[in-house]
Amino acid sequence: MELNNFYERALWNEWKMRMKLFSHHTVRKQYYPHNMDTYYELEKKMVSLRREQIQNAKKLFDQLIEPDVRAAYYQLWKTKCIPIKKHDEGPIYWSSSDKINQFFDKLSVLENERLEFMYMKLSQLEAAKTLLELKEKLITEEKKKEALEKRKQTNEQRKKNVGEIRVRRSARLNPSANRNLRRGSIYENVVI
């Protein structure tokens, strides 16, 4: 599974730690030898929940153009992680399977709340960036329009001034002048 951003990697690492705790020998010892089927079922459920949470995060963050979590949003993310960390601290893995199912249900609710909160904050950040880019684009368009108007006025002024001012040109560039010129040390008229 490809983890594209900080949130997905952090979510994967949280689940990895939970699974590591669950696979610890003291927890396995509670299920060994007669309840190993229950243990494997819970292990499969943890894997499926982890994948489900990652897929939910991918669905939401794929809608965003730039799903990077900045420093300010990292602090918000950490505050949203506090209830999940408190929920993880309880020694639930040694309990009955009903309590473990309740634990996972509450955990998925907490993670979905955190995911929606982060998506909301990141979409607000993206909307603000879009507005800023739109404002910059409007400013550049206005500058282009002003430059075009100025160029138009300058061209009109030049057209008005053409009749008034005669531009001094070289005789060889003047089409009405004699074209019988040859090159020497200076341009001279050649009589044919």
N, C-alpha and C positions, 0 to 999 in steps of 0.2 A: 504494500500500500504506500502510495506516495504522499508524504506530508509536506505541504506547500508553504505553510506559514507558521508563525510562532504558536498560535493558538492550537493548531492541530498537533504540533510536536509536544506541547505541554500536556495536552489531553492524553496523548499516547503514553507519555511518561508517567502520568498519574495512574493510568490503568496498569501499566507495567509494574509499578510498585504494589498495587493492590494484588495483582496476580502472583507477584513474588511472595507477598505475605501469605497468600492462600496456599501456595505450594510449599510453604515451610514445613519441616518435618513434624513440628508440634501440632499443626493443624491436620496433617495427613494421619497422624497417629490417632486422632479422634475418630476418624472414619475407618481406619484399618481394623480388621480384615473384612468385616461383614457389611459395611456401608460404603464401600468404594464406588459402587454404582452411583450413589448419591453425590459423592465427591466429584466424580467425573462429569456428572450432569451439571453440577454447580460450576465446574471449571469451563464447560462448554458455554454455559449461560454467560459467564464473565467475558469470554472471548466474543460472543455475539453482541453483548452490550457494548463492549469497547468498539467493535466495528460499527455498530449502529450510531454511537455518539460521534465517531469520526466522520461517518457518512453524512450525518446531520450538519456537522460543521462544514464539510465540503460543499453541501448544497447551498447553504447560506452564503458562505464566503466566495463561492464561484460567481455569485451575482454581483459582487463588488469588483471594481476595477483594480484597486490596490489595497489588499487586505492586510497591510502591515500594521502592527501594533506599536505605536509610538510610546515614549517614556511615560507620558501622562496617562495614556490608556493602559499601560502596564500596571500602574498603581491601582487603577480602577479594577483591573483584572485580578490583582492580588487581593483586593478587598472582597471581591465576589468569590474568591477561593476559600476564604476563611470559614464559611459555613460547611463547605465540602470537606475541608480538612478536619473540622470538629466532628463531622459525621464519620469520617474515616478512622478517627482515633479509637472509637469503641472496639472492644475485642469481640466483634460479631462473628468471626469465622469459627469460633468454637461453639456457637449456639446451634439451635435446631435449624432445619432447612426453611421453615416458615419465617423465622426471624431474619434469616439471610435474604429471603425473597423480599421481605418488607424493606430491608436495608437497601437492596438494589433498586427497588421501586422509588424510594425516597431519594436515592442518589441520582437516578435518572431525571427526576423532577428538578433537583438542584442544578444539575448540569445543563438541562434545557433552559432554565431561567438565566444561568450565566451566559449561555450561548446567545440567547435572544438579546440580552443586555449588551453584550459585546458587538453583536451585529448592528443594533440600533446606534451605538456610539460610533462605530466605524462608518456606517452609512451617513450619519450626520457629518462626519469629517469629510467624506467623499463629496457630499453635496456642497459643503463650504468650498472645497477645492474647485469644484465645477463652476461655482459662481465666480470665484476669483479668476479662473481661466476665461470665463465669458466676459468679465469686465475688462481684462487685458486685451482680449480680442476686439471688443468694442472701441477701446482707446486706440488701438493700432488702425482700425478702420477709419476712425475720425481723423487721425493724422494723415492717412492716405488721401482722404477726401480733401483736406485742407491743402495738401501738397498739389493735388490735381487742380484745384481751383486757382492756386497761386500760379501754377504753370500755364493754365489757360489765360489768366490775366496778362502774364508776361508775354505770351505769344500774340495776344491781341494788341498789346502796346507796341510790339515789334512791327506788326503789320501796319500800324498807324504811322510809325516813324520811318518806314521804308521810303515813302515819297518825300519826306522832308530832308533826310540826311543821305548824301551820296557817299557810298563807301568807296574809299580809295583802293584801287586794285592795280595790279601789275598789268602792263600792256599786253603781255603774252596770254594772260587769262581773260582779257576783254574780248568777247567774240566779234565786236564791231571793228576792232583794230586789224591791221594787215597781218596775215598769218605767215608772211614770208620772213621768218626769223631763223637765224642759224646760231649755233652755239660757238662762241669763241671765248675770249677773255671776258667779254660782256655780250649781252644780246644786241645784235645789230640788225637793221633791216637790210635785206639782200634784194637787189634789183634784178629782176629776171628779164 
